[in-house]
């Protein structure tokens, strides 16, 4: 038995890619100069972010990816809440669902901020590693800066994990409603 779908897979052939774009609509990310760093990956198209994630660039890394995954999860929770709010049969629980939708939307924005913070924190580690270490004073300053940067680089993923746990904690109420 043949399964029909809307449209045709013909569209996804290379000749149908947007003009000036390689591949199947994949947008190449532009390399940054040696003095430039990107910290707000939320401005990139999804493929641009994934290209950067797969590249040999130090950022984005795992903490940024985890925060983006958290933002996606929060967005899905908001979607379920929004769909629930469109159904009249769930009217008795709409107030509770609105609170969950608001919490999910807030979490999404916080995850996006954490993705940026994670990249900024790791950029501090990279900067500390580049500090001179020719004299004892320089070595001491570098060691102090590196310790502070490493601490910050571990704090952000912990904040991401805490936000993920808090976001997950409200989802059973969404399922129960």
N, C-alpha and C positions, 0 to 999 in steps of 0.2 A: 504494500500500500504506500502511496506517495504522500508525503507531507508537504503541504503548500505553506509558503510564508509570504509575508508582505514584501513586495519588491523582489529584487533579484540580486544575487551575489555578483553579477556582472559589474556593478558599480564599484566594487572594491578592487578592481584590476588597476595596475599601474597607470594605464592610459587615462584613467579617470581621476587621477590625483590632481589636486588644485595646481593651477599654472604656477610655475616657479618653485614648487615644493617637491622635494625628492620623495620617493617611496609612496606609500598609500596615505598621503595627507599628513605624514609625520613632519613636524616642523623641527629643523635642526636648531639647537641652542647655539647662541653666539658665544664664543669664548671670551672671557673677561681678560683684560690686560693684567700684567703682573702686579699692579698697584690696586686693582679693583677686587672687591669681594662682594658677593651677593649674599644677603641674609634673608630677604623676603621672597621665598620661593613660591608664595601664594599668587604672585603676579604672573607666573609662567603657565602656559597651557600644560595639561597633564603630561603630554609627551615630552615637553621641554623639561619638566621636573624629573621625569623618569630617565631622560637622557643624562641629566646632571647626576642623578643618583647612581647610574651605571658607569659613570666616567671615572677617570683616575683622579678627579678633583677631591680634595679632602672633605668638602662639604657640598651637598648635604650628606649627612651620615645617618647612622642608625637611629639616633635620638630624634632627628628631624623627621625621618620616615615614620617613626612610632607616633609622633605627634600628629602627622598628617593622617595616619591610619585612625587615630582617635577622632580627628575631625570628621573623617568619613563615617565612622560609627555613630557619632553624635548626629550627623546629618541624616543618617538612616532612621535613627530614633525620632528625629523631628518629622521625617516623612511619614512614618507610621502614625504619629500623633496627628499630623495634618489630615491624613486620610480618615482617621477615626472621627475627627471633628466635622467631616463632611457628611457623616452618616447620622441621620435623625434617630435611628434606633439606639445610639449611644449618647443621646442628649442628657440622660441623668448623670453621666460621668464627665461631661464636657469641661466642667470647671477643673477637675483633677487633671484631665488630659491637657488643658491649656497650660497648667503649671509645669507639666512634664515637657511639653513642647518648648516652653520658655527656657527651662533648664537645659534642654538639649541644644537649643540655639546658642545659649550663653557658653556652654561647654565647647561647642564648635569654634566659636571665636577665641576662647581661651587656648584651645589646642593649636590654632593657627599662630597665636602669639608665642606659644611654647616652641613651635617649630622654628620660628625666627630666633627666639632666645637661645635655642640649642646651637644653632649655627653661629650666632654671635659668641657664645661661650667657647666653642671649639676654636673659633678664630683667635680668641685670647690665648689659648694654649699654643697655637701656631706662632703668634707674635712673641710669646715668652720664650719659645724655643729658638727664635731668631736673635734674641738679645746677645750682645757680645759677652764673651767669657774669657777675656784675655787677662784681666787682673783679678785679684781676690775680691775686690769690691764689686766688680762686674759679675763675678761668679755668684756672690752672695745675693746681689740684686736679682740676677736671673733665677736663682733657686727660689727666692721668695715669690717672684712673679709667677713662676711655673707652678708652685704649690697653690697659690691663690687661684690661678686659672684652672688647674686640674680640679680643685674643689668645686668651682662654679660649674665646670663641665659635667660633674656628677650630680649636682643639685638639680639641674634642669630636667634630666630624665626621671629623677625621683618625683619632681612636681608633675610630670606627665603621667607617671604611673598612679600617683595619688588622684589626679583628676579622672583618669580612666576608671579607677575603682569607685569614685563617687558617682560618675556617670552610669556605670553598670548597676549601681545600687538602686537607681530609680526605675530601671527598666522592668523589673518584675511587676511593678504597679501598672505599667503600660500593658503588659500581657494580660494581667488579671482583669483589666477593665474591658 
